[in-house]
């Protein structure tokens, strides 16, 4: 499995960008879009320009930069540019409401905002109420704000990585808020160097020749890993498209860009199956399909394998963990199961007081990662609580179920299907880091 020697002074962008440039691979494609291919060299240059723009406009180390953009090169460069200068990118959902944005802006207290013009109307109702409105760069018609393109174009294409600490905050992601207000989860610079390789090496076998296409958008933890951390860690590439991932569009993009790894969610796999009845499609380039976000029903698994000739590898992770910790393996899929533990993670089923449960008893899943514990920039304000979703262990497999989990040995037992993405802990707003950073914490749900 790929491993990294993470020095004390470390910035995640050195793995995602510098390693490929230093290796002489700057001409390799990093992204494929409707307007053309973006190489690693071009992505590094755009990242540097964005980083310079943010810093020269007043963004300092550890200050938050909210990113409210569809999936596009500007999103990736803004995320990497902010992280490279030691600031903290905070991607937020393009599907949120004005009330959601008002809450997140108040909680995150951003120094800067990179936003697509189409989302400005949702921000204006509370803009005047912000104590310190953020420096705002707009992609598109900027109006009274600064234009992203103009600000970035005049900056340098070279930006040395700062001496951030490996335990410095790298980015925040907000949970879906299914148990209350969304929670801001802090991820550190070394987190994804530990979170990405287990599923990439143990399950998918990612190589520089792979090309990903993700139905999940970049503002989700799932999509951010699929389209940014995974391909850029391995020197591969990803397909980016800003439009909604409607089935016909996804099938056209698959035929056009020929991805080798396809990420989706069960509802989308079902919609794609329906679209395949009337939309011409070419899935011949795809060698691996993965699903997360909600339980994958066994009938859907069988229908997709029969129609597309490919297994769907269901896996589970969380915003809090960063990516996957349990997954099915190629050729060893048990339909209806989320699979088995990935390397580097430990799990146990526990009762209310934290003791291990006996076979046949109900409990909750404790997940622990292998990386060093991270540190918080600010005290977490959230009340710790139980998480939605659920898992059931069966002969080493983990099955989606209700909120609690049942340890089963011997004959197979399957509970009624539960649902829900893994959200944050119940309680008020706040920022959380698992007890062991990338892994760690009590879990009971699906990747979101």
N, C-alpha and C positions, 0 to 999 in steps of 0.2 A: 504494500500500500504506500502511496506517495506520502512522504513525511517532510516536514520543514524544520530546519534548525532556526527557531525564532529567537533572535537576539533581544536583549532588553530594550534597545532602541529599535523600533520597528514601525513601519507604516504599510498597511495592507496593499497599497497601490504598487509597491515594489514587486510583489508577486504577480499582480494582475497586469502590469505594464512593463516595468523596467526589465524583469527577467527575460521577456520575449525580445525586447529591443537589444539587450546586451547579448543575447544568444544569436543575433543576426536574423531574427524572424520578423522584423518590422514590416515587411511587405506582405505578410500573411493577412488574410481577411479576418477581421474581428466581428464585423456586423454586415448583414445583408439587408438592404432596405429597398423600397420601391424606387428610390432615386439613385441607387448605386451601392457599391461595396465600400466599406470603411475599413482601412487597414489598421494594424496595431500602431504603426507610426502616425497615421492621421488621428487616431483616437487619443494617443498620448499628447499630440500637439493641441488638440481641442481641449483636453483635460487641463493642460498647462494654462491655456488662455483663460479658461473659466476660473481656475484657481487664482491666477493673478488678478482677474477682475474682482472676485470676491474680496481678496485681501486688500487690494488697493482702494476698494470702496468702504473698507472699515471692518470687515469680518475678521475676528481674532480666533485664536486657538480655543477650542471647546465651546464656541458659540454655535447655536443651531441654525441650519439652513433648510427651510422647508422646501420640498420639491413637489410641485403639483403639475405634473406633465403626463401626457400619454406616453406610451412606449416609443421612444425615439432616441436619436443620438444625443440630443441635448440633455435628456434625462441621465443617460449614462455618464456623460462628461461632467454634468453638474454634481452627480453623486461622487464620482472619483475626484473631481477638482476640489470639492469641499473637504473630503477626507484627506487629500494630499497636503493641504495647508494646516491640517490639525483641527479644522472645524468639524461639525457633526451634521451630516446630511440627515434629513428626516422626510423620507418619502411618505406621502399621504394619498389616500384613495381619491381617484377622480370621480368616484360614484357617491361620495359623501354629500350630506346636506349642509346648508348654511349653519345650522345649529352644531353639527359635528365639527365643522371647521372653526367655528367660534371657540368651542371647547379646546380643540387641539392648539390653536394659536395662544390661548390663554395659558395652557399647561406648558407648552414647549418654549414660549417666550423667544421666538426666532429673531436673530439679528438680520437675516436675509430671507428672501423668498424668490424662488425661480418658478414662474407660473406661465401656463399657456393662456393667451388672451381669452379663450372661450370660457375659462373658469372664473374670471374676474367678477362677473355679476353675482356669483355666489358668495364672494368675500366682501362686497361693498356694504351690505347691511350692518356689519359689525366693525368695519374698518375704522370709523371715527371713534369707536370705543376703546381701541387699543391704546395702551399707555405709551408704547413706543412702536409705532408702525415700522415694520421691517424694510430694509433696503430691498427694492423690488425690481427684478429683471423679468421682462415679459417676452415670451416667444410669440411672435405675431404682432398684431396692432397694439402698441404699447400705450397709446394715449398719453396721459400725464406722467407715466412711469418711464423708467429707463428701458431701452430696447436691448434685449439679450444679444442679438447679433451685432449691433454697433459697439456695445461695451466689450464684447469678447474679441472682436476682430482686431482691435488696436493693441492687444496685449501680446506678450512674448510667448513663443511656442516652447520655451524651455523653463522648467520649474523643478528644481531639485526637491526631493522629498524631505520634509522636515524631520527632526529627530523626535518624533512622537514616541511615547512609551508603548510597549505592546499591550499594557493594561489601560491605556487611554480609551475613552469612548470613541468609537469609530462611526457608528450610526445608530439612530433610533428607528424602531418601527412600532406603530400603534396597533394593538389588537383590535378585533372586530367589534368589541363592546357588547357581545351577546349576553354577558352577565352584569351589565351596568355600563358605566362610562368606559370608553377605550382606555387602555393602559399603555403607556410608553415603555417599551422594552429596550434597554441599553445593550448594544453589542460592542465589544471591544476590538481593537485592531487585530488581535491574534485569533479571534473566534472562528472565522470562516476557514482559516488555515487548518483547523482541526475538524470543523463540521462538514466540509465538502468532500474530502477524500474517502471516508468510509463507504458511502453509497456509490460514489463514482468508480472506485476501484473494485470493491467487493461485489457490486451488483451490475453496474452498467458497463464498466471497462472503458471509460472515456479516454480518447486519444486526441492529439492535435488535429486529426482529420475529421473529427465529429462536428456536426452542425446541429444546434438545438432549435426547436420551435416550441413555444410555450403558449398555451391558451391562457394560463394564469398571467396576469399583468405584473409589471415590475414593482408596483407599489405593494404587492403581497410578498410575504416572506418566501413563499413557494416560487413565485415568478422571479423575484430578485435573484434567487439561487440558480434557477433554470437558465436565465438569460443574461446574467452578469457574472456571478461568482464562479459557476461551474465552467462555462466556456473559457473565460479569461484566465482561470487558474491553470487550465490544461493547454492553453494555446490554441483552442478551437475557435468556433465562431457561433453566432446566433442570428436568427431571423427576427427583425424588429418590424412591427407594424402598429400604427397608432389607432387604427379602427377597432371597433368591437369585434371579438373573435366569433363572429357568426359562422355556422357550419360551412356554408358554401364558400365563404372567404377563406376559411382555414384550409379547406380542400384545394382551393386554387393556389394558395401560397405553398402548400406542400408539393404540388406538382411543379410550381415555378422554381422554388428555391431548393428543393430536394433535401430536406433535413434528414439526419440519420437517427436522431433521438427526438421523440415527441412526448410532450408533457400535457396532460389534460386533467379533467375532473370527470366523475361519472356522468353527471348531467350532460356534459359536452360530448362524451363518447356516445351516449344514447342519441343525441341530436345528430351527430356525424353519421351514425348508422342509418338514420332516417334519410339524411341528405344523400347518402351513397346510392339510394334508389333512383335518384333523378339527376344528380350532378356528376359529370365526368370526373374521375379521380385517378391519381397515380400515387400509390403509397409504396412503390417499389424501393425507394431510397431509405425508408425507415427500417431500422434494425431493432429498435427498442422503444416500447411504449410504456409510459409510467402514469400512474394515477394517484392523486391524493386529494385532500380537502373534504372528503366525505366517504363513507363506505362504498366500495365497489360491489354491487350485487352479483352473485355468481352467474345468474342468467345473462347479465350484460357481458361479463367476462367471456362466456362461451359464445355468445353472438358475435362479439368483436373478433375473436380468434377464428371463427368460421368464415366471417366475411373478409377480414383483412389478412388472415394468415399469421397473426402476431399475438403473442400473449400480452396482457396488460399487467404490469408489475405494480400491485397496490403497495403503498408504503405509508408510513405515518411519521409525522414530525410536529413541530410547533414553531410559532413565532418566537417563543421564549428560548427554545433550544437553538434556533437558527435554521435548521434544516432537518433531515431525516435521522431517526434513530432505530427504526424497525422497518424491515422491508422484505418482500418476497424476492426470491432469486430466480433467474432464468432457468426454465426446465424443472423447477421445483415449486411452482405456484400451487397453493391450495386455495381455490376460489372461496371467497368470503373471509379470507384471513388477510391480515396486514403483514404477516410474515414473521421473521425472527429478528433478534437483536443484531445490530450492526457492530463491527469491531470498534472498540473504544468506549462502548456504553455498557453500563450495568443496570439491571432492573430487578425489582422485587415487588411483590404484592404485599401491601400492609393494611392493617386495620386502623380504626380511629385513633389509637394511641401510638401508632407507628410500628407495632410489632408485626412480624411476618405472619401471614395467614396460612392455615392448613389447607390441604387439598379439599375442594368442595366448598370452601368458605368464600364469602364476598370480601373484596378489598379494593384498594386503589393502587395504581402503578407508580412506583418511585423510579425515576430515571436519573442516572448519574453519568456525567461525561468524564473523559479522561484528562482534560486539560486543566491547567492551573486556574484557581479561582480569580475572577476579575474583581475590579473595585468600582464602586459607584462614585460618580462626581458629586452627587447629592444624595441625601438619605431617601430611601424609597418611602413613598407616602401611602402606598396601597395596603389595605388590609389583606393579609394572606387568607386564602379560602380555597374551597374545592373548585375544581374546574369541570366544565361540561364535557359531554362526549362519553367515551368509555372504551374499555378494552376487556377482552376475555382471553385468557391464556389456555391453550389446548395443545398438549403434547409439544410444547416449545413454540407453538404458533400463537399469534395474538389476533383476536377477532374483535371487530367493532361491536360494541354493545351499548348498554346504558351507562349511567354515570359511574357506577362501580364496576369492578372486574371480578371474575370468578376464576379461581385456579382449578383447572380440571386435569386429572390424570386418568389414563385408561380410555374409556369410551368418550367419543366426541359429544360436546354439548354446545349448542348455539342459542344465545339469547335472542330476544326480539331485537330487530335492528334499531339502534338509536341514531342520533344524528348530531349535527352541530360541528362547527370548526372549534379548534382549540383556542379559546380566548384567554384573556388575562384573568388573574385572580379577582374574586368578588371584592367590591369595596370602592373606595373613592379613587381619584386619579393618582398617578404616581408612576415611577419608573422602577422596573424590576430587573434584577439579574439573578439567574439561577444560582443555587449554592455552589456549583462548580462551573459557573460561566456558561460555556456552550452547552454542556449537558447540565443536569442538576435540576432538582425541584420535583414536586409531585405532579404527575401528568395524568390526564384522563381524556384525551380527545384526538382530533384529527389535525393534519397540517392545514394552515390557512394562508 
